[in-house]
C-alpha cells in the first residue's frame, strides 16, 4: 500500500498481475493529473484482508476503485464489494475488460 498523506486520496486496488513498476506509474500519472490515490496491493483475492479494505476505504472517504485485467464477474471487484457490503457511505467503481477484440481471418 502506498498512502497519500494529503488525506484526499481514493483507494485503488489494481489487479494482482500489475507489477510494482506499473503500479508506481499509475500513482505518478494520477498525481500528475491532480488525482491523489492510495494503492492497496490485496496480495490475494481469497482470503482478502477485508478489515484492511474497510479501514483504507474509510480513510479515503469511501472512494474505492478496483481494476481488473479480465471480465468484471467473480474477480477482485466482487471480493471488494463483499468486504464493503456492510459499510456505509462507500462507493466502489469497478474497472474491467468489457469485451475482447475479435479478428476475422486475414483481417487485422
Biopython code that builds the backbone (N, CA, C, O; Angstrom):
import numpy as np
from Bio.PDB.StructureBuilder import StructureBuilder

atoms = [
    (1, "UNK", "N", (0.839, -1.163, 0.000)),
    (1, "UNK", "CA", (0.000, 0.000, 0.000)),
    (1, "UNK", "C", (0.889, 1.233, 0.000)),
    (1, "UNK", "O", (1.887, 1.301, 0.718)),
    (2, "UNK", "N", (0.505, 2.213, -0.826)),
    (2, "UNK", "CA", (1.238, 3.471, -0.897)),
    (2, "UNK", "C", (0.263, 4.581, -0.518)),
    (2, "UNK", "O", (-0.484, 5.038, -1.383)),
    (3, "UNK", "N", (0.236, 5.034, 0.734)),
    (3, "UNK", "CA", (-0.728, 6.059, 1.127)),
    (3, "UNK", "C", (-0.313, 7.438, 0.659)),
    (3, "UNK", "O", (0.871, 7.738, 0.504)),
    (4, "UNK", "N", (-1.312, 8.265, 0.439)),
    (4, "UNK", "CA", (-1.082, 9.661, 0.102)),
    (4, "UNK", "C", (-1.343, 10.455, 1.374)),
    (4, "UNK", "O", (-2.450, 10.399, 1.910)),
    (5, "UNK", "N", (-0.362, 11.186, 1.867)),
    (5, "UNK", "CA", (-0.523, 11.881, 3.136)),
    (5, "UNK", "C", (-1.516, 13.042, 3.101)),
    (5, "UNK", "O", (-1.835, 13.601, 4.151)),
    (6, "UNK", "N", (-2.009, 13.417, 1.927)),
    (6, "UNK", "CA", (-2.912, 14.568, 1.829)),
    (6, "UNK", "C", (-4.268, 14.304, 2.468)),
    (6, "UNK", "O", (-4.954, 15.244, 2.870)),
    (7, "UNK", "N", (-4.667, 13.031, 2.567)),
    (7, "UNK", "CA", (-5.962, 12.714, 3.148)),
    (7, "UNK", "C", (-7.113, 12.847, 2.168)),
    (7, "UNK", "O", (-8.263, 12.599, 2.532)),
    (8, "UNK", "N", (-6.829, 13.234, 0.930)),
    (8, "UNK", "CA", (-7.899, 13.400, -0.055)),
    (8, "UNK", "C", (-7.803, 12.338, -1.141)),
    (8, "UNK", "O", (-8.247, 12.552, -2.269)),
    (9, "UNK", "N", (-7.221, 11.193, -0.797)),
    (9, "UNK", "CA", (-6.991, 10.189, -1.808)),
    (9, "UNK", "C", (-8.189, 9.271, -2.019)),
    (9, "UNK", "O", (-9.121, 9.235, -1.216)),
    (10, "UNK", "N", (-8.135, 8.531, -3.124)),
    (10, "UNK", "CA", (-9.097, 7.500, -3.458)),
    (10, "UNK", "C", (-8.366, 6.177, -3.386)),
    (10, "UNK", "O", (-7.237, 6.061, -3.864)),
    (11, "UNK", "N", (-8.999, 5.177, -2.794)),
    (11, "UNK", "CA", (-8.383, 3.859, -2.680)),
    (11, "UNK", "C", (-8.472, 3.150, -4.024)),
    (11, "UNK", "O", (-9.560, 3.020, -4.584)),
    (12, "UNK", "N", (-7.346, 2.694, -4.543)),
    (12, "UNK", "CA", (-7.299, 1.954, -5.804)),
    (12, "UNK", "C", (-6.697, 0.586, -5.542)),
    (12, "UNK", "O", (-5.620, 0.469, -4.958)),
    (13, "UNK", "N", (-7.400, -0.443, -5.979)),
    (13, "UNK", "CA", (-6.897, -1.813, -5.875)),
    (13, "UNK", "C", (-6.634, -2.311, -7.284)),
    (13, "UNK", "O", (-7.567, -2.667, -8.003)),
    (14, "UNK", "N", (-5.357, -2.338, -7.685)),
    (14, "UNK", "CA", (-5.024, -2.791, -9.029)),
    (14, "UNK", "C", (-5.094, -4.310, -9.129)),
    (14, "UNK", "O", (-5.123, -4.999, -8.109)),
    (15, "UNK", "N", (-5.123, -4.838, -10.357)),
    (15, "UNK", "CA", (-5.153, -6.298, -10.490)),
    (15, "UNK", "C", (-3.883, -6.924, -9.942)),
    (15, "UNK", "O", (-2.831, -6.287, -9.885)),
    (16, "UNK", "N", (-3.996, -8.152, -9.548)),
    (16, "UNK", "CA", (-2.863, -8.848, -8.956)),
    (16, "UNK", "C", (-1.709, -9.004, -9.938)),
    (16, "UNK", "O", (-0.575, -9.257, -9.532)),
    (17, "UNK", "N", (-1.996, -8.854, -11.230)),
    (17, "UNK", "CA", (-0.960, -9.027, -12.246)),
    (17, "UNK", "C", (-0.150, -7.756, -12.480)),
    (17, "UNK", "O", (0.849, -7.797, -13.198)),
    (18, "UNK", "N", (-0.552, -6.629, -11.897)),
    (18, "UNK", "CA", (0.209, -5.394, -12.060)),
    (18, "UNK", "C", (1.555, -5.534, -11.364)),
    (18, "UNK", "O", (1.628, -6.000, -10.227)),
    (19, "UNK", "N", (2.596, -5.138, -12.035)),
    (19, "UNK", "CA", (3.913, -5.134, -11.420)),
    (19, "UNK", "C", (4.058, -3.892, -10.545)),
    (19, "UNK", "O", (3.250, -2.966, -10.625)),
    (20, "UNK", "N", (5.076, -3.883, -9.727)),
    (20, "UNK", "CA", (5.343, -2.719, -8.883)),
    (20, "UNK", "C", (5.609, -1.487, -9.755)),
    (20, "UNK", "O", (5.207, -0.377, -9.404)),
    (21, "UNK", "N", (6.286, -1.687, -10.888)),
    (21, "UNK", "CA", (6.576, -0.588, -11.805)),
    (21, "UNK", "C", (5.289, -0.019, -12.392)),
    (21, "UNK", "O", (5.126, 1.200, -12.454)),
    (22, "UNK", "N", (4.378, -0.881, -12.822)),
    (22, "UNK", "CA", (3.108, -0.422, -13.385)),
    (22, "UNK", "C", (2.305, 0.338, -12.347)),
    (22, "UNK", "O", (1.718, 1.376, -12.653)),
    (23, "UNK", "N", (2.274, -0.163, -11.136)),
    (23, "UNK", "CA", (1.545, 0.492, -10.059)),
    (23, "UNK", "C", (2.162, 1.856, -9.732)),
    (23, "UNK", "O", (1.441, 2.827, -9.503)),
    (24, "UNK", "N", (3.483, 1.925, -9.711)),
    (24, "UNK", "CA", (4.167, 3.193, -9.460)),
    (24, "UNK", "C", (3.854, 4.195, -10.575)),
    (24, "UNK", "O", (3.647, 5.380, -10.310)),
    (25, "UNK", "N", (3.820, 3.715, -11.818)),
    (25, "UNK", "CA", (3.458, 4.586, -12.944)),
    (25, "UNK", "C", (2.027, 5.090, -12.806)),
    (25, "UNK", "O", (1.746, 6.253, -13.094)),
    (26, "UNK", "N", (1.120, 4.218, -12.365)),
    (26, "UNK", "CA", (-0.268, 4.619, -12.143)),
    (26, "UNK", "C", (-0.333, 5.737, -11.109)),
    (26, "UNK", "O", (-1.022, 6.738, -11.306)),
    (27, "UNK", "N", (0.381, 5.560, -10.021)),
    (27, "UNK", "CA", (0.419, 6.565, -8.963)),
    (27, "UNK", "C", (0.949, 7.893, -9.508)),
    (27, "UNK", "O", (0.375, 8.950, -9.245)),
    (28, "UNK", "N", (2.037, 7.834, -10.260)),
    (28, "UNK", "CA", (2.652, 9.032, -10.831)),
    (28, "UNK", "C", (1.697, 9.742, -11.802)),
    (28, "UNK", "O", (1.524, 10.958, -11.719)),
    (29, "UNK", "N", (1.076, 8.985, -12.723)),
    (29, "UNK", "CA", (0.181, 9.595, -13.710)),
    (29, "UNK", "C", (-1.038, 10.236, -13.051)),
    (29, "UNK", "O", (-1.472, 11.315, -13.454)),
    (30, "UNK", "N", (-1.583, 9.575, -12.049)),
    (30, "UNK", "CA", (-2.739, 10.149, -11.341)),
    (30, "UNK", "C", (-2.338, 11.430, -10.618)),
    (30, "UNK", "O", (-3.062, 12.424, -10.669)),
    (31, "UNK", "N", (-1.201, 11.410, -9.952)),
    (31, "UNK", "CA", (-0.748, 12.607, -9.240)),
    (31, "UNK", "C", (-0.474, 13.760, -10.195)),
    (31, "UNK", "O", (-0.716, 14.917, -9.852)),
    (32, "UNK", "N", (0.032, 13.458, -11.396)),
    (32, "UNK", "CA", (0.273, 14.500, -12.401)),
    (32, "UNK", "C", (-1.033, 15.167, -12.835)),
    (32, "UNK", "O", (-1.041, 16.330, -13.240)),
    (33, "UNK", "N", (-2.137, 14.418, -12.748)),
    (33, "UNK", "CA", (-3.450, 14.949, -13.113)),
    (33, "UNK", "C", (-4.174, 15.564, -11.905)),
    (33, "UNK", "O", (-5.326, 15.983, -12.015)),
    (34, "UNK", "N", (-3.498, 15.613, -10.769)),
    (34, "UNK", "CA", (-4.109, 16.181, -9.574)),
    (34, "UNK", "C", (-5.029, 15.222, -8.846)),
    (34, "UNK", "O", (-5.828, 15.642, -8.010)),
    (35, "UNK", "N", (-4.926, 13.933, -9.155)),
    (35, "UNK", "CA", (-5.759, 12.921, -8.510)),
    (35, "UNK", "C", (-4.888, 12.178, -7.508)),
    (35, "UNK", "O", (-3.931, 11.502, -7.885)),
    (36, "UNK", "N", (-5.221, 12.307, -6.250)),
    (36, "UNK", "CA", (-4.471, 11.629, -5.195)),
    (36, "UNK", "C", (-5.055, 10.240, -4.982)),
    (36, "UNK", "O", (-6.259, 10.081, -4.780)),
    (37, "UNK", "N", (-4.188, 9.243, -5.030)),
    (37, "UNK", "CA", (-4.664, 7.878, -4.826)),
    (37, "UNK", "C", (-3.839, 7.166, -3.768)),
    (37, "UNK", "O", (-2.690, 7.510, -3.494)),
    (38, "UNK", "N", (-4.468, 6.176, -3.196)),
    (38, "UNK", "CA", (-3.807, 5.265, -2.253)),
    (38, "UNK", "C", (-3.910, 3.889, -2.904)),
    (38, "UNK", "O", (-5.010, 3.398, -3.159)),
    (39, "UNK", "N", (-2.797, 3.287, -3.165)),
    (39, "UNK", "CA", (-2.778, 1.987, -3.830)),
    (39, "UNK", "C", (-2.640, 0.902, -2.772)),
    (39, "UNK", "O", (-1.716, 0.917, -1.959)),
    (40, "UNK", "N", (-3.577, -0.039, -2.799)),
    (40, "UNK", "CA", (-3.518, -1.167, -1.881)),
    (40, "UNK", "C", (-3.310, -2.434, -2.692)),
    (40, "UNK", "O", (-4.120, -2.756, -3.561)),
    (41, "UNK", "N", (-2.250, -3.143, -2.421)),
    (41, "UNK", "CA", (-1.988, -4.415, -3.073)),
    (41, "UNK", "C", (-2.694, -5.488, -2.256)),
    (41, "UNK", "O", (-2.279, -5.776, -1.133)),
    (42, "UNK", "N", (-3.747, -6.082, -2.792)),
    (42, "UNK", "CA", (-4.509, -7.053, -1.996)),
    (42, "UNK", "C", (-3.782, -8.374, -1.771)),
    (42, "UNK", "O", (-4.228, -9.169, -0.944)),
    (43, "UNK", "N", (-2.703, -8.635, -2.459)),
    (43, "UNK", "CA", (-1.900, -9.849, -2.376)),
    (43, "UNK", "C", (-2.664, -11.063, -2.901)),
    (43, "UNK", "O", (-2.181, -11.749, -3.803)),
    (44, "UNK", "N", (-3.832, -11.336, -2.360)),
    (44, "UNK", "CA", (-4.675, -12.427, -2.848)),
    (44, "UNK", "C", (-6.128, -11.976, -2.816)),
    (44, "UNK", "O", (-6.491, -11.051, -2.090)),
    (45, "UNK", "N", (-6.945, -12.640, -3.609)),
    (45, "UNK", "CA", (-8.385, -12.376, -3.553)),
    (45, "UNK", "C", (-9.009, -13.207, -2.437)),
    (45, "UNK", "O", (-9.895, -12.736, -1.724)),
    (46, "UNK", "N", (-8.546, -14.433, -2.291)),
    (46, "UNK", "CA", (-9.048, -15.315, -1.238)),
    (46, "UNK", "C", (-7.863, -15.840, -0.459)),
    (46, "UNK", "O", (-7.050, -16.563, -1.035)),
    (47, "UNK", "N", (-7.718, -15.531, 0.780)),
    (47, "UNK", "CA", (-8.601, -14.640, 1.543)),
    (47, "UNK", "C", (-8.207, -13.175, 1.337)),
    (47, "UNK", "O", (-7.023, -12.838, 1.326)),
    (48, "UNK", "N", (-9.187, -12.330, 1.179)),
    (48, "UNK", "CA", (-8.970, -10.894, 1.066)),
    (48, "UNK", "C", (-8.960, -10.315, 2.482)),
    (48, "UNK", "O", (-9.778, -10.696, 3.318)),
    (49, "UNK", "N", (-8.053, -9.415, 2.740)),
    (49, "UNK", "CA", (-7.981, -8.772, 4.057)),
    (49, "UNK", "C", (-9.102, -7.731, 4.140)),
    (49, "UNK", "O", (-8.879, -6.544, 3.904)),
    (50, "UNK", "N", (-10.296, -8.190, 4.476)),
    (50, "UNK", "CA", (-11.485, -7.335, 4.493)),
    (50, "UNK", "C", (-11.333, -6.163, 5.448)),
    (50, "UNK", "O", (-11.766, -5.052, 5.144)),
    (51, "UNK", "N", (-10.728, -6.401, 6.585)),
    (51, "UNK", "CA", (-10.550, -5.324, 7.565)),
    (51, "UNK", "C", (-9.669, -4.216, 6.989)),
    (51, "UNK", "O", (-9.971, -3.035, 7.160)),
    (52, "UNK", "N", (-8.592, -4.584, 6.312)),
    (52, "UNK", "CA", (-7.711, -3.582, 5.711)),
    (52, "UNK", "C", (-8.452, -2.808, 4.619)),
    (52, "UNK", "O", (-8.312, -1.589, 4.521)),
    (53, "UNK", "N", (-9.232, -3.502, 3.807)),
    (53, "UNK", "CA", (-10.008, -2.826, 2.757)),
    (53, "UNK", "C", (-10.977, -1.831, 3.389)),
    (53, "UNK", "O", (-11.101, -0.702, 2.914)),
    (54, "UNK", "N", (-11.659, -2.236, 4.448)),
    (54, "UNK", "CA", (-12.606, -1.358, 5.122)),
    (54, "UNK", "C", (-11.912, -0.148, 5.733)),
    (54, "UNK", "O", (-12.406, 0.974, 5.624)),
    (55, "UNK", "N", (-10.770, -0.370, 6.372)),
    (55, "UNK", "CA", (-10.033, 0.736, 7.005)),
    (55, "UNK", "C", (-9.531, 1.737, 5.964)),
    (55, "UNK", "O", (-9.642, 2.947, 6.159)),
    (56, "UNK", "N", (-8.980, 1.232, 4.861)),
    (56, "UNK", "CA", (-8.472, 2.138, 3.829)),
    (56, "UNK", "C", (-9.609, 2.851, 3.109)),
    (56, "UNK", "O", (-9.477, 4.023, 2.756)),
    (57, "UNK", "N", (-10.720, 2.163, 2.889)),
    (57, "UNK", "CA", (-11.879, 2.810, 2.266)),
    (57, "UNK", "C", (-12.380, 3.952, 3.144)),
    (57, "UNK", "O", (-12.706, 5.026, 2.639)),
    (58, "UNK", "N", (-12.441, 3.729, 4.438)),
    (58, "UNK", "CA", (-12.886, 4.780, 5.366)),
    (58, "UNK", "C", (-11.907, 5.951, 5.362)),
    (58, "UNK", "O", (-12.323, 7.109, 5.378)),
    (59, "UNK", "N", (-10.605, 5.651, 5.342)),
    (59, "UNK", "CA", (-9.591, 6.709, 5.337)),
    (59, "UNK", "C", (-9.640, 7.546, 4.054)),
    (59, "UNK", "O", (-9.202, 8.696, 4.032)),
    (60, "UNK", "N", (-10.178, 6.950, 2.991)),
    (60, "UNK", "CA", (-10.256, 7.640, 1.695)),
    (60, "UNK", "C", (-11.636, 8.235, 1.453)),
    (60, "UNK", "O", (-11.983, 8.551, 0.315)),
    (61, "UNK", "N", (-12.408, 8.387, 2.488)),
    (61, "UNK", "CA", (-13.729, 8.994, 2.332)),
    (61, "UNK", "C", (-14.714, 8.129, 1.582)),
    (61, "UNK", "O", (-15.687, 8.636, 1.023)),
    (62, "UNK", "N", (-14.476, 6.832, 1.563)),
    (62, "UNK", "CA", (-15.415, 5.918, 0.920)),
    (62, "UNK", "C", (-15.281, 5.833, -0.591)),
    (62, "UNK", "O", (-16.181, 5.321, -1.256)),
    (63, "UNK", "N", (-14.183, 6.319, -1.146)),
    (63, "UNK", "CA", (-13.958, 6.274, -2.597)),
    (63, "UNK", "C", (-13.020, 5.119, -2.925)),
    (63, "UNK", "O", (-11.853, 5.125, -2.532)),
    (64, "UNK", "N", (-13.544, 4.119, -3.656)),
    (64, "UNK", "CA", (-12.764, 2.923, -3.970)),
    (64, "UNK", "C", (-12.889, 2.606, -5.457)),
    (64, "UNK", "O", (-13.981, 2.657, -6.023)),
    (65, "UNK", "N", (-11.766, 2.279, -6.079)),
    (65, "UNK", "CA", (-11.748, 1.843, -7.476)),
    (65, "UNK", "C", (-10.995, 0.521, -7.531)),
    (65, "UNK", "O", (-9.888, 0.407, -7.004)),
    (66, "UNK", "N", (-11.601, -0.479, -8.172)),
    (66, "UNK", "CA", (-10.889, -1.728, -8.408)),
    (66, "UNK", "C", (-10.610, -1.828, -9.901)),
    (66, "UNK", "O", (-11.407, -1.379, -10.724)),
    (67, "UNK", "N", (-9.477, -2.416, -10.236)),
    (67, "UNK", "CA", (-9.069, -2.545, -11.635)),
    (67, "UNK", "C", (-8.856, -4.021, -11.930)),
    (67, "UNK", "O", (-8.081, -4.699, -11.256)),
    (68, "UNK", "N", (-9.557, -4.508, -12.949)),
    (68, "UNK", "CA", (-9.438, -5.912, -13.357)),
    (68, "UNK", "C", (-8.761, -5.966, -14.725)),
    (68, "UNK", "O", (-8.952, -5.075, -15.552)),
    (69, "UNK", "N", (-7.983, -6.995, -14.955)),
    (69, "UNK", "CA", (-7.419, -7.193, -16.284)),
    (69, "UNK", "C", (-8.147, -8.334, -17.002)),
    (69, "UNK", "O", (-7.581, -9.021, -17.853)),
    (70, "UNK", "N", (-9.421, -8.513, -16.633)),
    (70, "UNK", "CA", (-10.292, -9.519, -17.249)),
    (70, "UNK", "C", (-11.728, -9.045, -17.043)),
    (70, "UNK", "O", (-11.951, -7.927, -16.579)),
    (71, "UNK", "N", (-12.696, -9.880, -17.383)),
    (71, "UNK", "CA", (-14.095, -9.508, -17.192)),
    (71, "UNK", "C", (-14.388, -9.225, -15.719)),
    (71, "UNK", "O", (-13.698, -9.750, -14.845)),
    (72, "UNK", "N", (-15.404, -8.400, -15.429)),
    (72, "UNK", "CA", (-15.635, -7.962, -14.043)),
    (72, "UNK", "C", (-16.215, -9.020, -13.105)),
    (72, "UNK", "O", (-16.090, -8.887, -11.888)),
    (73, "UNK", "N", (-16.833, -10.045, -13.632)),
    (73, "UNK", "CA", (-17.511, -11.011, -12.776)),
    (73, "UNK", "C", (-16.530, -11.928, -12.053)),
    (73, "UNK", "O", (-15.622, -12.501, -12.656)),
    (74, "UNK", "N", (-16.739, -12.048, -10.741)),
    (74, "UNK", "CA", (-16.009, -13.036, -9.963)),
    (74, "UNK", "C", (-14.575, -12.703, -9.627)),
    (74, "UNK", "O", (-13.827, -13.586, -9.209)),
    (75, "UNK", "N", (-14.172, -11.479, -9.791)),
    (75, "UNK", "CA", (-12.783, -11.133, -9.539)),
    (75, "UNK", "C", (-12.591, -10.277, -8.304)),
    (75, "UNK", "O", (-13.354, -10.354, -7.341)),
    (76, "UNK", "N", (-11.560, -9.466, -8.358)),
    (76, "UNK", "CA", (-11.189, -8.604, -7.240)),
    (76, "UNK", "C", (-12.317, -7.637, -6.877)),
    (76, "UNK", "O", (-12.596, -7.420, -5.698)),
    (77, "UNK", "N", (-12.964, -7.059, -7.889)),
    (77, "UNK", "CA", (-14.050, -6.105, -7.635)),
    (77, "UNK", "C", (-15.172, -6.718, -6.815)),
    (77, "UNK", "O", (-15.678, -6.091, -5.884)),
    (78, "UNK", "N", (-15.559, -7.930, -7.153)),
    (78, "UNK", "CA", (-16.612, -8.608, -6.392)),
    (78, "UNK", "C", (-16.164, -8.907, -4.967)),
    (78, "UNK", "O", (-16.957, -8.795, -4.032)),
    (79, "UNK", "N", (-14.901, -9.285, -4.795)),
    (79, "UNK", "CA", (-14.376, -9.555, -3.452)),
    (79, "UNK", "C", (-14.381, -8.276, -2.613)),
    (79, "UNK", "O", (-14.716, -8.309, -1.428)),
    (80, "UNK", "N", (-14.012, -7.153, -3.227)),
    (80, "UNK", "CA", (-14.010, -5.870, -2.514)),
    (80, "UNK", "C", (-15.436, -5.451, -2.177)),
    (80, "UNK", "O", (-15.697, -4.970, -1.075)),
    (81, "UNK", "N", (-16.361, -5.629, -3.119)),
    (81, "UNK", "CA", (-17.768, -5.315, -2.834)),
    (81, "UNK", "C", (-18.291, -6.131, -1.650)),
    (81, "UNK", "O", (-19.011, -5.602, -0.802)),
    (82, "UNK", "N", (-17.939, -7.394, -1.590)),
    (82, "UNK", "CA", (-18.360, -8.238, -0.468)),
    (82, "UNK", "C", (-17.743, -7.751, 0.837)),
    (82, "UNK", "O", (-18.409, -7.740, 1.872)),
    (83, "UNK", "N", (-16.483, -7.350, 0.797)),
    (83, "UNK", "CA", (-15.807, -6.866, 2.005)),
    (83, "UNK", "C", (-16.413, -5.570, 2.514)),
    (83, "UNK", "O", (-16.383, -5.295, 3.714)),
    (84, "UNK", "N", (-16.967, -4.770, 1.602)),
    (84, "UNK", "CA", (-17.509, -3.461, 1.977)),
    (84, "UNK", "C", (-19.035, -3.442, 2.064)),
    (84, "UNK", "O", (-19.636, -2.381, 2.235)),
    (85, "UNK", "N", (-19.659, -4.613, 1.946)),
    (85, "UNK", "CA", (-21.122, -4.692, 1.894)),
    (85, "UNK", "C", (-21.808, -4.092, 3.116)),
    (85, "UNK", "O", (-22.910, -3.556, 2.997)),
    (86, "UNK", "N", (-21.186, -4.169, 4.277)),
    (86, "UNK", "CA", (-21.825, -3.665, 5.491)),
    (86, "UNK", "C", (-21.373, -2.249, 5.852)),
    (86, "UNK", "O", (-21.780, -1.711, 6.881)),
    (87, "UNK", "N", (-20.546, -1.656, 5.021)),
    (87, "UNK", "CA", (-20.031, -0.308, 5.300)),
    (87, "UNK", "C", (-20.934, 0.747, 4.671)),
    (87, "UNK", "O", (-21.397, 0.600, 3.540)),
    (88, "UNK", "N", (-21.167, 1.797, 5.418)),
    (88, "UNK", "CA", (-21.975, 2.914, 4.911)),
    (88, "UNK", "C", (-21.094, 3.911, 4.184)),
    (88, "UNK", "O", (-19.896, 4.023, 4.444)),
    (89, "UNK", "N", (-21.725, 4.637, 3.259)),
    (89, "UNK", "CA", (-21.075, 5.745, 2.566)),
    (89, "UNK", "C", (-19.799, 5.340, 1.834)),
    (89, "UNK", "O", (-18.798, 6.056, 1.875)),
    (90, "UNK", "N", (-19.839, 4.199, 1.171)),
    (90, "UNK", "CA", (-18.706, 3.740, 0.365)),
    (90, "UNK", "C", (-19.201, 3.538, -1.062)),
    (90, "UNK", "O", (-20.225, 2.894, -1.290)),
    (91, "UNK", "N", (-18.473, 4.086, -2.005)),
    (91, "UNK", "CA", (-18.787, 3.908, -3.418)),
    (91, "UNK", "C", (-17.629, 3.161, -4.066)),
    (91, "UNK", "O", (-16.475, 3.579, -3.969)),
    (92, "UNK", "N", (-17.947, 2.057, -4.727)),
    (92, "UNK", "CA", (-16.936, 1.249, -5.400)),
    (92, "UNK", "C", (-17.172, 1.331, -6.899)),
    (92, "UNK", "O", (-18.279, 1.084, -7.379)),
    (93, "UNK", "N", (-16.139, 1.675, -7.624)),
    (93, "UNK", "CA", (-16.184, 1.704, -9.092)),
    (93, "UNK", "C", (-15.291, 0.579, -9.590)),
    (93, "UNK", "O", (-14.098, 0.539, -9.292)),
    (94, "UNK", "N", (-15.882, -0.334, -10.352)),
    (94, "UNK", "CA", (-15.130, -1.464, -10.889)),
    (94, "UNK", "C", (-14.754, -1.168, -12.339)),
    (94, "UNK", "O", (-15.626, -0.962, -13.184)),
    (95, "UNK", "N", (-13.452, -1.148, -12.622)),
    (95, "UNK", "CA", (-12.969, -1.013, -13.993)),
    (95, "UNK", "C", (-12.523, -2.396, -14.453)),
    (95, "UNK", "O", (-11.744, -3.062, -13.772)),
    (96, "UNK", "N", (-13.017, -2.821, -15.605)),
    (96, "UNK", "CA", (-12.698, -4.170, -16.082)),
    (96, "UNK", "C", (-12.816, -4.232, -17.593)),
    (96, "UNK", "O", (-13.297, -3.302, -18.240)),
    (97, "UNK", "N", (-12.371, -5.338, -18.131)),
    (97, "UNK", "CA", (-12.485, -5.602, -19.563)),
    (97, "UNK", "C", (-13.948, -5.876, -19.868)),
    (97, "UNK", "O", (-14.586, -6.688, -19.198)),
    (98, "UNK", "N", (-14.477, -5.202, -20.877)),
    (98, "UNK", "CA", (-15.880, -5.418, -21.231)),
    (98, "UNK", "C", (-16.037, -6.170, -22.545)),
    (98, "UNK", "O", (-17.149, -6.543, -22.917)),
    (99, "UNK", "N", (-14.957, -6.390, -23.233)),
    (99, "UNK", "CA", (-15.015, -7.134, -24.489)),
    (99, "UNK", "C", (-13.623, -7.486, -24.960)),
    (99, "UNK", "O", (-12.643, -6.817, -24.630)),
    (100, "UNK", "N", (-13.560, -8.529, -25.723)),
    (100, "UNK", "CA", (-12.290, -8.961, -26.279)),
    (100, "UNK", "C", (-12.336, -8.696, -27.777)),
    (100, "UNK", "O", (-13.297, -9.086, -28.440)),
    (101, "UNK", "N", (-11.314, -8.040, -28.323)),
    (101, "UNK", "CA", (-11.326, -7.797, -29.769)),
    (101, "UNK", "C", (-11.346, -9.115, -30.533)),
    (101, "UNK", "O", (-10.612, -10.049, -30.212)),
    (102, "UNK", "N", (-12.172, -9.169, -31.516)),
    (102, "UNK", "CA", (-12.275, -10.377, -32.353)),
    (102, "UNK", "C", (-11.783, -10.023, -33.744)),
    (102, "UNK", "O", (-12.177, -9.006, -34.316)),
    (103, "UNK", "N", (-10.935, -10.855, -34.273)),
    (103, "UNK", "CA", (-10.386, -10.621, -35.607)),
    (103, "UNK", "C", (-10.859, -11.709, -36.550)),
    (103, "UNK", "O", (-10.909, -12.886, -36.195)),
    (104, "UNK", "N", (-11.198, -11.299, -37.732)),
    (104, "UNK", "CA", (-11.571, -12.279, -38.761)),
    (104, "UNK", "C", (-10.284, -12.743, -39.441)),
    (104, "UNK", "O", (-9.337, -11.967, -39.575)),
    (105, "UNK", "N", (-10.247, -13.984, -39.862)),
    (105, "UNK", "CA", (-9.059, -14.469, -40.555)),
    (105, "UNK", "C", (-8.697, -13.569, -41.738)),
    (105, "UNK", "O", (-9.552, -13.230, -42.557)),
    (106, "UNK", "N", (-7.441, -13.192, -41.815)),
    (106, "UNK", "CA", (-6.971, -12.350, -42.900)),
    (106, "UNK", "C", (-7.233, -10.869, -42.697)),
    (106, "UNK", "O", (-6.805, -10.055, -43.515)),
    (107, "UNK", "N", (-7.907, -10.506, -41.654)),
    (107, "UNK", "CA", (-8.220, -9.094, -41.363)),
    (107, "UNK", "C", (-7.590, -8.713, -40.039)),
    (107, "UNK", "O", (-7.873, -9.321, -39.006)),
    (108, "UNK", "N", (-6.736, -7.706, -40.075)),
    (108, "UNK", "CA", (-6.122, -7.252, -38.833)),
    (108, "UNK", "C", (-6.459, -5.798, -38.631)),
    (108, "UNK", "O", (-6.042, -5.200, -37.639)),
]
sb = StructureBuilder()
sb.init_structure("model")
sb.init_model(0)
sb.init_chain("A")
sb.init_seg("    ")
for serial, (resi, resn, name, xyz) in enumerate(atoms, 1):
    if name == "N":
        sb.init_residue(resn, " ", resi, " ")
    sb.init_atom(name, np.array(xyz, "f"), 0.0, 1.0, " ", f" {name:<3s}", serial, name[0])
structure = sb.get_structure()
